[in-house]
Amino acid sequence: MRHYVEEVKLKNGARGLFINVPGASVMSTRVQFRGGLRYTKKPELYEIAHVVEHLSFGANSKFKSEFAYESEFTKNGAYHNAWTSDLSIVYETECADFEWDRILELKRLAIAEPRFNEVELNAEKGNVKSELTGYMNDYNRLLWPRLQQAIGENVQNLQERVRTLQNIELKDIREHYHRTHTAKNMRFVISGNLGLRRRHKLLKMLNAWDLKEGERLDIPFDNLHCADPVLIRRKDASNITFGFSFVTPRRLDTACTIAMSCLNHILTGTMSSRIFGEARRRGLVYGMGSSLNLDESKSSWDFDGEVDEENAIELFDLIRSELARVLNGEIDDADLEAAKSYTLGRFQMAAQTVGQLADFYAEEYFKADEIENYQLVPDIVRTVDKTEIIELARELISSGISSLVAVGSCEKSLIIDLASRLKL
């Protein structure tokens, strides 16, 4: 999709990207603040950012309740959402082009002029509790926070997060909001038909957002380390849900990320892949995968899946064998070319809408204030070579930062055994 990117800085210190997609019939907006779970003032208030997010589309200076606001916002089909991570609170909207200014004004009310109250706070604390309690039945959501804890990240697991909800009061909500929702801590990406006249109107409207100046909050830093394997015991678990990571304490750049994407495709991407495909051929596992995940200070090569207890050792022996082959430089030229072709196709398919474009640029911009060069990505894909992939795999596996976490009803000794088979 043809588009043009411009970085803008508002008078109040906020920064963002305008993505002009000529002729687009939809406008998509992302607004981010560094104010996620890691920015709570006290551990006993850990879930406060999540509650602030839930309250974001509630009462404000014009609408007395969430229901009144929601009715007005969605009357022409517009969509909004918000989500919280360890580091971010992000507000998203999409709307038809003909009502972009009305929707942007409603977004301003929600972000810049909320009116927090006890009734909505109590309701949303209940909703968040229900949400987190539901996640406890999702074993993947259970294991990854526990893995983060194991390697030294200062996060809380789901059970700990639920317990903090009872401690959150209205004064805490207001404190967290006013400390994190400031102009210099704000980043935005707006994608749509942004001609010159509309660009001027956008700037005028955004400059009217009444946020105190504040500052861009620093990213929390953790001293990471290798950790012993962890078993989260669930008596009713019929198989083993596992996740393990190899972590390097730096943020990999775009070229490295694309190279690792090609390697993940070779190892776990399809039914013909070297780990997942072979495991399926042997009848060892129904599903597993691998991915590279980045934040501001580290890059994590993550593997996850589910396996029956009687197949676990054979599966992990297969994983170890294939990882060892990569470290030894055994990557077939045909496999690499197929992975590059797949990566290029997926890249082109992932930019068919203004929302997909907004997500593409927001990922790097929100995390590191960097603007991805969309036009260069195909060339980067084509130039990926085996040497680069092998060096990256060696860096991640030899970093000394790793752990395995599993959810199951098995004995801990089995998980210790599985972890030992990942030592390369």
C-alpha positions as CSV (number, residue, x, y, z in Angstrom):
1,M,0.0,0.0,0.0
2,R,1.5,3.3,-1.1
3,H,2.1,5.7,1.8
4,Y,4.2,8.5,3.1
5,V,5.5,8.9,6.6
6,E,6.3,12.2,8.5
7,E,7.3,12.6,12.1
8,V,5.7,15.6,13.9
9,K,6.3,17.2,17.3
10,L,3.5,19.0,19.1
11,K,3.9,22.2,20.9
12,N,3.5,20.4,24.2
13,G,6.3,18.0,23.5
14,A,4.4,14.9,22.3
15,R,5.7,13.2,19.2
16,G,4.1,11.1,16.6
17,L,3.9,9.9,13.0
18,F,1.5,10.9,10.3
19,I,1.1,8.1,7.7
20,N,-0.5,9.5,4.6
21,V,-2.3,6.9,2.5
22,P,-3.9,8.8,-0.4
23,G,-7.5,7.9,-1.0
24,A,-7.9,5.8,2.2
25,S,-11.5,5.5,3.4
26,V,-10.5,4.7,7.0
27,M,-8.4,6.5,9.6
28,S,-6.5,4.5,12.2
29,T,-5.0,6.0,15.4
30,R,-2.6,4.6,18.0
31,V,-1.7,6.7,21.1
32,Q,0.9,5.3,23.6
33,F,2.2,6.2,27.0
34,R,5.0,4.6,28.9
35,G,2.8,3.8,31.9
36,G,2.3,0.0,31.9
37,L,2.4,-2.4,34.8
38,R,6.1,-1.8,35.5
39,Y,5.5,1.9,36.3
40,T,3.4,1.4,39.4
41,K,4.6,3.3,42.4
42,K,4.3,0.3,44.8
43,P,4.3,-3.5,44.2
44,E,1.0,-3.8,46.1
45,L,-0.6,-1.6,43.4
46,Y,0.9,-3.6,40.5
47,E,-2.4,-3.9,38.5
48,I,-3.2,-0.2,38.5
49,A,-2.2,0.5,34.9
50,H,-4.6,-2.2,33.7
51,V,-7.4,-0.6,35.7
52,V,-6.5,2.9,34.4
53,E,-6.8,1.4,30.9
54,H,-10.2,-0.1,31.7
55,L,-11.4,3.2,32.9
56,S,-10.1,5.1,29.9
57,F,-13.4,5.0,28.0
58,G,-15.5,5.8,31.0
59,A,-16.8,9.1,32.4
60,N,-15.1,12.2,31.1
61,S,-15.7,16.0,31.0
62,K,-18.6,15.6,28.5
63,F,-20.1,12.1,29.1
64,K,-21.3,10.9,32.5
65,S,-20.7,7.2,32.0
66,E,-19.0,4.6,29.8
67,F,-22.3,3.7,28.3
68,A,-23.1,7.2,27.2
69,Y,-19.6,7.6,25.7
70,E,-19.7,4.2,24.0
71,S,-23.1,4.9,22.4
72,E,-21.8,8.2,20.9
73,F,-18.4,6.8,19.8
74,T,-19.8,3.7,17.9
75,K,-22.9,5.2,16.3
76,N,-21.3,5.2,12.8
77,G,-19.4,2.0,13.2
78,A,-16.2,3.3,14.7
79,Y,-14.1,1.0,16.9
80,H,-11.9,1.7,19.9
81,N,-9.8,-0.4,22.2
82,A,-7.0,-0.1,24.8
83,W,-4.4,-2.5,26.1
84,T,-1.7,-2.6,28.8
85,S,1.7,-4.3,28.7
86,D,4.6,-4.3,31.1
87,L,5.7,-0.9,29.7
88,S,2.8,0.6,27.8
89,I,-0.8,1.7,27.8
90,V,-2.0,2.0,24.2
91,Y,-5.3,3.5,23.0
92,E,-6.5,2.4,19.5
93,T,-9.3,3.7,17.3
94,E,-10.5,3.1,13.7
95,C,-13.2,5.0,12.0
96,A,-14.6,5.9,8.6
97,D,-12.9,8.8,6.9
98,F,-16.0,11.0,7.0
99,E,-16.0,11.2,10.8
100,W,-12.3,11.2,11.6
101,D,-12.4,14.6,13.4
102,R,-15.4,13.7,15.5
103,I,-13.7,10.5,16.6
104,L,-10.4,12.2,17.3
105,E,-12.2,14.7,19.6
106,L,-13.9,11.8,21.4
107,K,-10.5,10.2,21.8
108,R,-9.2,13.5,23.3
109,L,-12.0,13.5,25.9
110,A,-11.1,10.0,27.0
111,I,-7.3,10.5,27.2
112,A,-7.0,14.1,28.3
113,E,-10.2,14.7,30.3
114,P,-11.3,11.6,32.1
115,R,-13.4,11.9,35.2
116,F,-12.6,8.9,37.4
117,N,-15.3,7.9,39.9
118,E,-15.8,5.2,42.6
119,V,-18.7,3.5,40.8
120,E,-16.8,2.8,37.6
121,L,-13.6,2.0,39.5
122,N,-15.3,-0.7,41.5
123,A,-16.9,-2.1,38.4
124,E,-13.7,-2.2,36.4
125,K,-11.8,-3.8,39.3
126,G,-14.3,-6.5,39.1
127,N,-14.0,-6.8,35.4
128,V,-10.2,-6.9,35.5
129,K,-10.4,-9.6,38.2
130,S,-12.7,-11.7,36.0
131,E,-10.3,-11.2,33.0
132,L,-7.2,-12.2,35.0
133,T,-9.0,-15.2,36.6
134,G,-10.0,-16.4,33.2
135,Y,-6.4,-16.2,32.0
136,M,-5.4,-18.7,34.7
137,N,-7.1,-21.3,32.6
138,D,-4.9,-20.4,29.6
139,Y,-1.6,-22.2,30.4
140,N,0.4,-20.1,28.0
141,R,-0.6,-16.9,29.9
142,L,0.3,-18.7,33.1
143,L,3.8,-19.7,32.1
144,W,5.3,-16.7,30.4
145,P,5.1,-14.2,33.4
146,R,6.6,-17.0,35.5
147,L,9.5,-17.4,33.0
148,Q,10.1,-13.6,33.1
149,Q,10.3,-13.8,36.9
150,A,12.7,-16.8,36.7
151,I,15.2,-14.9,34.6
152,G,15.1,-11.8,36.8
153,E,12.4,-9.5,35.4
154,N,10.6,-7.5,38.0
155,V,7.1,-8.6,37.1
156,Q,4.2,-10.3,38.9
157,N,2.4,-13.5,37.9
158,L,-1.4,-13.7,37.4
159,Q,-2.2,-14.8,41.0
160,E,-0.1,-12.0,42.4
161,R,-1.7,-9.4,40.1
162,V,-5.2,-10.4,41.1
163,R,-4.3,-9.9,44.8
164,T,-3.2,-6.3,44.2
165,L,-6.7,-5.2,42.9
166,Q,-8.1,-4.9,46.4
167,N,-5.5,-2.3,47.3
168,I,-6.3,0.1,44.5
169,E,-8.2,3.2,45.5
170,L,-9.4,6.2,43.5
171,K,-6.5,8.4,44.6
172,D,-4.0,5.8,43.3
173,I,-5.8,5.8,39.9
174,R,-5.5,9.6,39.7
175,E,-1.8,9.5,40.8
176,H,-0.9,7.0,38.1
177,Y,-2.8,8.7,35.4
178,H,-1.3,12.2,36.1
179,R,2.2,10.8,36.4
180,T,2.1,8.8,33.1
181,H,-0.3,10.6,30.9
182,T,1.8,13.6,30.1
183,A,2.7,15.2,26.8
184,K,6.4,14.3,26.6
185,N,5.5,10.7,27.6
186,M,3.0,10.4,24.7
187,R,3.7,8.9,21.2
188,F,1.1,8.5,18.5
189,V,0.7,7.1,15.0
190,I,-2.2,8.3,12.7
191,S,-2.7,6.5,9.4
192,G,-5.2,7.5,6.7
193,N,-5.9,10.0,4.0
194,L,-3.7,12.8,5.4
195,G,-3.5,15.5,2.7
196,L,-2.0,18.9,3.5
197,R,-5.2,20.6,4.7
198,R,-6.1,17.6,6.9
199,R,-2.5,17.5,8.3
200,H,-2.9,21.2,9.4
201,K,-6.3,20.4,11.1
202,L,-4.8,17.3,12.8
203,L,-2.0,19.4,14.2
204,K,-4.4,22.0,15.5
205,M,-6.6,19.4,17.2
206,L,-3.7,17.5,18.7
207,N,-2.1,20.7,20.0
208,A,-5.3,21.4,21.9
209,W,-4.9,18.3,24.1
210,D,-4.6,19.6,27.6
211,L,-1.8,17.4,29.1
212,K,0.8,18.6,31.4
213,E,4.4,18.6,30.0
214,G,5.9,15.8,32.1
215,E,8.8,13.7,30.8
216,R,9.4,10.5,28.8
217,L,9.7,7.9,31.5
218,D,12.8,5.8,31.6
219,I,12.6,2.1,30.8
220,P,13.1,-0.2,33.8
221,F,16.3,-2.2,33.7
222,D,16.6,-5.8,35.0
223,N,19.7,-7.9,35.7
224,L,18.9,-11.1,33.8
225,H,20.3,-14.5,34.4
226,C,20.0,-18.2,33.6
227,A,17.3,-19.9,35.8
228,D,16.4,-23.3,36.9
229,P,13.4,-24.9,35.2
230,V,10.0,-24.2,36.8
231,L,6.9,-26.5,37.0
232,I,3.5,-24.9,37.5
233,R,1.6,-27.9,38.8
234,R,-2.0,-28.4,37.6
235,K,-3.5,-31.7,38.6
236,D,-6.1,-31.5,35.8
237,A,-3.5,-30.8,33.0
238,S,-3.7,-33.7,30.5
239,N,-0.4,-32.8,28.8
240,I,2.6,-30.5,29.3
241,T,2.4,-26.9,28.1
242,F,5.9,-25.5,27.8
243,G,7.8,-22.4,27.0
244,F,11.5,-21.7,27.0
245,S,13.6,-18.8,26.0
246,F,17.1,-17.8,25.0
247,V,17.7,-14.1,25.7
248,T,20.4,-11.7,24.6
249,P,20.6,-8.4,26.6
250,R,20.3,-6.1,23.5
251,R,17.6,-5.1,21.1
252,L,18.2,-6.6,17.8
253,D,17.8,-4.4,14.7
254,T,15.5,-4.9,11.8
255,A,18.0,-7.0,9.8
256,C,18.6,-9.3,12.7
257,T,14.9,-9.6,13.4
258,I,14.2,-10.6,9.8
259,A,17.1,-13.1,9.8
260,M,15.6,-14.8,12.9
261,S,12.2,-14.8,11.3
262,C,13.6,-16.8,8.5
263,L,15.2,-19.2,10.9
264,N,12.0,-19.6,12.9
265,H,10.3,-20.5,9.6
266,I,12.9,-23.2,8.8
267,L,12.5,-24.7,12.3
268,T,8.8,-24.4,13.2
269,G,7.0,-22.5,10.5
270,T,5.2,-25.2,8.5
271,M,4.5,-28.9,8.2
272,S,7.8,-29.2,6.4
273,S,9.9,-27.5,9.0
274,R,12.8,-29.2,10.8
275,I,11.4,-29.3,14.3
276,F,7.6,-28.8,14.1
277,G,7.2,-30.6,10.8
278,E,9.3,-33.6,11.8
279,A,7.6,-33.7,15.2
280,R,4.2,-33.9,13.4
281,R,5.5,-36.6,11.1
282,R,6.5,-38.7,14.1
283,G,3.2,-38.0,15.9
284,L,4.9,-36.2,18.8
285,V,3.1,-32.9,19.0
286,Y,0.0,-31.3,17.6
287,G,1.3,-27.7,17.8
288,M,4.4,-25.8,18.7
289,G,6.2,-22.7,17.4
290,S,9.0,-20.2,17.9
291,S,9.3,-16.5,17.6
292,L,11.7,-13.6,18.3
293,N,10.3,-11.0,20.8
294,L,11.9,-7.6,21.5
295,D,11.7,-4.9,24.1
296,E,13.8,-1.9,24.7
297,S,16.7,-3.7,26.3
298,K,16.6,-7.4,25.3
299,S,15.7,-9.8,22.6
300,S,14.1,-13.2,23.4
301,W,14.1,-16.3,21.2
302,D,11.0,-18.1,22.5
303,F,9.7,-21.6,21.9
304,D,6.4,-22.9,23.1
305,G,4.0,-25.8,22.6
306,E,2.0,-28.7,24.1
307,V,3.2,-32.3,24.3
308,D,2.0,-35.5,25.9
309,E,4.2,-36.6,28.8
310,E,5.3,-39.9,27.0
311,N,6.5,-37.9,24.0
312,A,8.2,-35.0,25.8
313,I,11.7,-36.5,25.9
314,E,11.7,-37.4,22.2
315,L,10.4,-34.0,21.3
316,F,13.1,-32.2,23.3
317,D,15.8,-34.4,21.9
318,L,14.6,-33.4,18.4
319,I,14.7,-29.7,19.4
320,R,18.2,-30.0,20.8
321,S,19.4,-31.9,17.7
322,E,18.0,-29.3,15.3
323,L,19.3,-26.4,17.3
324,A,22.8,-28.0,17.4
325,R,22.6,-28.4,13.6
326,V,22.0,-24.6,13.3
327,L,24.9,-23.8,15.6
328,N,27.1,-26.1,13.4
329,G,26.1,-24.1,10.3
330,E,23.8,-26.8,8.8
331,I,21.2,-24.7,7.0
332,D,20.2,-25.8,3.6
333,D,20.3,-23.2,0.8
334,A,16.9,-24.4,-0.5
335,D,15.4,-24.1,3.0
336,L,16.7,-20.5,3.4
337,E,15.5,-19.4,0.0
338,A,12.0,-20.8,0.8
339,A,12.0,-19.0,4.2
340,K,13.0,-15.7,2.5
341,S,10.2,-16.1,0.0
342,Y,7.7,-16.9,2.7
343,T,8.9,-13.9,4.8
344,L,8.6,-11.5,1.8
345,G,5.1,-12.8,1.0
346,R,3.9,-12.4,4.6
347,F,5.4,-8.9,4.7
348,Q,3.5,-7.8,1.7
349,M,0.3,-9.3,3.0
350,A,0.6,-7.5,6.3
351,A,0.2,-4.0,4.9
352,Q,-3.2,-4.2,3.2
353,T,-5.0,-1.8,5.5
354,V,-4.3,1.6,7.2
355,G,-4.5,-0.2,10.5
356,Q,-1.9,-2.7,9.5
357,L,0.4,0.1,8.4
358,A,-0.2,1.9,11.7
359,D,0.8,-1.3,13.6
360,F,3.9,-1.7,11.5
361,Y,5.3,1.7,12.4
362,A,4.0,1.8,15.9
363,E,5.9,-1.3,17.0
364,E,9.4,0.3,16.7
365,Y,8.3,3.9,17.2
366,F,6.6,3.3,20.5
367,K,9.4,1.1,21.9
368,A,12.5,3.0,20.7
369,D,11.4,6.2,18.8
370,E,12.7,4.7,15.6
371,I,10.9,4.9,12.2
372,E,11.1,1.7,10.3
373,N,12.0,2.1,6.6
374,Y,9.2,0.1,5.0
375,Q,10.6,0.4,1.5
376,L,13.9,-1.3,2.6
377,V,12.4,-4.4,4.2
378,P,12.1,-6.4,0.9
379,D,15.8,-5.8,0.2
380,I,16.8,-6.8,3.7
381,V,14.8,-10.0,3.3
382,R,16.6,-10.8,0.1
383,T,20.1,-10.3,1.6
384,V,19.6,-12.5,4.6
385,D,22.4,-15.1,4.6
386,K,23.4,-18.2,6.5
387,T,26.3,-16.6,8.3
388,E,24.1,-13.9,9.8
389,I,21.5,-16.5,11.0
390,I,24.1,-18.8,12.6
391,E,25.9,-15.9,14.4
392,L,22.5,-14.7,15.8
393,A,21.5,-18.2,17.0
394,R,24.9,-18.6,18.7
395,E,24.6,-15.3,20.4
396,L,21.1,-16.0,21.8
397,I,21.9,-19.6,22.9
398,S,25.3,-18.7,24.5
399,S,24.1,-15.6,26.3
400,G,23.7,-17.4,29.6
401,I,20.1,-16.1,30.0
402,S,17.6,-18.8,29.6
403,S,14.9,-20.8,31.3
404,L,12.2,-23.4,30.8
405,V,8.7,-23.2,32.4
406,A,6.0,-25.9,32.1
407,V,2.4,-26.3,33.2
408,G,1.4,-29.9,33.9
409,S,0.6,-32.7,36.3
410,C,3.9,-34.5,35.8
411,E,6.8,-34.8,38.2
412,K,9.3,-31.9,38.5
413,S,12.1,-34.4,37.7
414,L,10.8,-34.7,34.1
415,I,10.9,-30.9,33.6
416,I,14.5,-30.8,35.0
417,D,15.3,-33.6,32.5
418,L,13.8,-31.7,29.6
419,A,15.7,-28.5,30.5
420,S,19.0,-30.5,30.6
421,R,18.3,-31.6,27.0
422,L,18.3,-27.9,25.9
423,K,21.9,-27.3,27.0
424,L,24.0,-26.8,23.9
